[in-house]
Amino acid sequence: MNTIILRGEFGRTLSISILGYLYERPLDSMDACWLRASIIADLGAFQGRIGATLSTFDLTNLLGVLEKTCADGTREESFQAEEEALTLRLEQDQAGRTELTGVLRGDEGNALSFCLKGDRTFFQDTLTELRLAIQAFPAKREA
């Protein structure tokens, strides 16, 4: 299992744990890209947890969003998982302060909106965790 943690002030976090491939023996290239995940939002007084299906492309896209934000002085980036379990919007000002807003969606129509405030240094460990997850869970070849 690999865990990717988006961190905010006061210990608030959004943790994405990759549990494994959705299909151990994929029948086609699309099936080879799906991952089982658990996403946990720990936001102080509010918490939420969902089981989610993410793709290997979701991880790569999220890495790109965070890398762009960390490289630029002012930036706004968005991310949406293919299955829409997680939507993120990341804004950064010239001083490097960040605001990550998002929605965690369950499969029964429930949703938890959240905001993690911090600065771009909060994403350094997240970038490493994402790279490790991408290495651990590459898209598999067809069976």
C-alpha positions as CSV (number, residue, x, y, z in Angstrom):
1,M,0.0,0.0,0.0
2,N,1.2,3.5,-0.8
3,T,-0.2,6.6,0.8
4,I,-0.2,10.1,-0.6
5,I,-0.9,12.8,2.0
6,L,-2.0,16.4,1.1
7,R,-1.2,18.5,4.2
8,G,-2.7,21.7,5.5
9,E,-2.2,23.8,8.6
10,F,-3.1,22.5,12.0
11,G,-2.6,18.9,11.1
12,R,-5.4,18.8,8.6
13,T,-4.9,16.2,5.9
14,L,-6.4,14.4,2.9
15,S,-4.8,10.9,2.6
16,I,-5.1,8.8,-0.5
17,S,-4.1,5.1,0.1
18,I,-3.6,3.0,-3.0
19,L,-4.7,-0.5,-2.0
20,G,-3.8,-2.3,-5.2
21,Y,-4.9,-2.9,-8.7
22,L,-8.7,-3.2,-9.3
23,Y,-8.1,-6.0,-11.7
24,E,-5.2,-8.4,-11.1
25,R,-5.6,-9.9,-14.6
26,P,-6.8,-7.1,-16.8
27,L,-8.5,-8.0,-20.1
28,D,-7.6,-4.8,-21.9
29,S,-5.4,-1.8,-21.5
30,M,-8.2,0.3,-19.9
31,D,-8.7,-2.3,-17.2
32,A,-5.0,-2.3,-16.5
33,C,-5.1,1.3,-15.4
34,W,-7.6,1.1,-12.5
35,L,-6.6,1.1,-8.8
36,R,-8.5,0.5,-5.6
37,A,-8.1,3.4,-3.1
38,S,-9.2,4.7,0.2
39,I,-9.5,8.4,0.6
40,I,-9.6,9.9,4.1
41,A,-10.2,13.6,4.9
42,D,-9.1,14.5,8.5
43,L,-10.2,18.2,8.8
44,G,-10.4,18.7,12.5
45,A,-14.0,18.6,13.6
46,F,-15.0,17.0,10.2
47,Q,-13.9,13.7,8.8
48,G,-14.8,11.6,5.9
49,R,-13.7,8.3,4.3
50,I,-14.6,6.7,1.0
51,G,-13.5,3.8,-1.0
52,A,-12.7,5.0,-4.5
53,T,-11.5,3.8,-7.9
54,L,-8.7,5.9,-9.3
55,S,-6.6,5.4,-12.4
56,T,-2.9,5.4,-12.9
57,F,-3.6,8.5,-15.1
58,D,-5.2,10.2,-12.1
59,L,-2.0,9.9,-10.1
60,T,0.1,11.2,-13.0
61,N,-2.3,14.2,-13.5
62,L,-2.3,15.0,-9.8
63,L,1.5,15.0,-9.8
64,G,1.5,17.4,-12.8
65,V,-0.8,19.8,-11.0
66,L,1.3,19.8,-7.8
67,E,4.6,20.2,-9.8
68,K,3.3,23.1,-11.8
69,T,2.0,24.8,-8.6
70,C,5.3,24.4,-6.8
71,A,7.3,25.7,-9.8
72,D,5.3,28.9,-10.3
73,G,5.0,32.1,-8.2
74,T,1.3,32.5,-8.8
75,R,-0.8,29.7,-10.1
76,E,-4.2,28.1,-10.1
77,E,-4.6,24.4,-11.0
78,S,-7.5,22.0,-11.0
79,F,-7.7,18.2,-10.7
80,Q,-10.6,15.8,-11.1
81,A,-10.4,12.1,-10.8
82,E,-11.8,10.2,-13.8
83,E,-14.6,8.6,-11.6
84,E,-15.2,12.0,-9.9
85,A,-14.6,10.7,-6.3
86,L,-12.2,13.6,-5.8
87,T,-12.1,17.1,-7.2
88,L,-9.4,19.6,-6.2
89,R,-8.6,23.2,-6.9
90,L,-5.2,24.6,-5.9
91,E,-4.5,28.3,-5.7
92,Q,-1.2,29.9,-4.8
93,D,-0.3,33.5,-4.3
94,Q,3.1,35.2,-5.0
95,A,4.3,34.6,-1.5
96,G,3.8,30.9,-1.9
97,R,0.7,30.6,0.4
98,T,-1.7,27.9,-0.9
99,E,-5.3,27.1,-0.6
100,L,-6.4,23.6,-1.6
101,T,-10.2,23.3,-1.9
102,G,-11.9,20.2,-2.9
103,V,-14.8,17.8,-2.8
104,L,-14.7,14.2,-1.7
105,R,-17.7,12.3,-3.2
106,G,-19.2,9.0,-2.1
107,D,-21.1,6.7,-4.4
108,E,-24.5,7.5,-2.7
109,G,-24.6,11.2,-3.5
110,N,-22.9,12.3,-0.3
111,A,-20.1,14.8,-0.5
112,L,-17.6,16.5,1.8
113,S,-16.2,19.9,0.8
114,F,-12.9,20.9,2.4
115,C,-10.2,23.5,2.4
116,L,-6.5,22.9,3.3
117,K,-4.5,26.1,3.8
118,G,-0.7,26.2,3.9
119,D,2.2,27.0,1.7
120,R,4.0,25.4,-1.2
121,T,6.5,23.7,1.2
122,F,3.6,21.5,2.4
123,F,3.6,19.7,-0.9
124,Q,7.3,18.6,-0.9
125,D,6.5,15.3,0.8
126,T,3.4,14.8,-1.2
127,L,5.4,15.0,-4.5
128,T,7.7,12.3,-3.2
129,E,4.8,10.1,-2.1
130,L,3.1,10.5,-5.5
131,R,6.2,9.6,-7.4
132,L,6.6,6.5,-5.3
133,A,3.0,5.5,-5.9
134,I,3.3,5.9,-9.6
135,Q,6.4,3.7,-9.6
136,A,4.7,1.1,-7.5
137,F,1.5,1.0,-9.6
138,P,2.3,1.5,-13.3
139,A,-0.3,0.7,-15.9
140,K,-0.2,-3.0,-16.4
141,R,-0.1,-4.7,-19.8
142,E,-3.1,-6.7,-21.0
143,A,-3.3,-10.3,-19.9
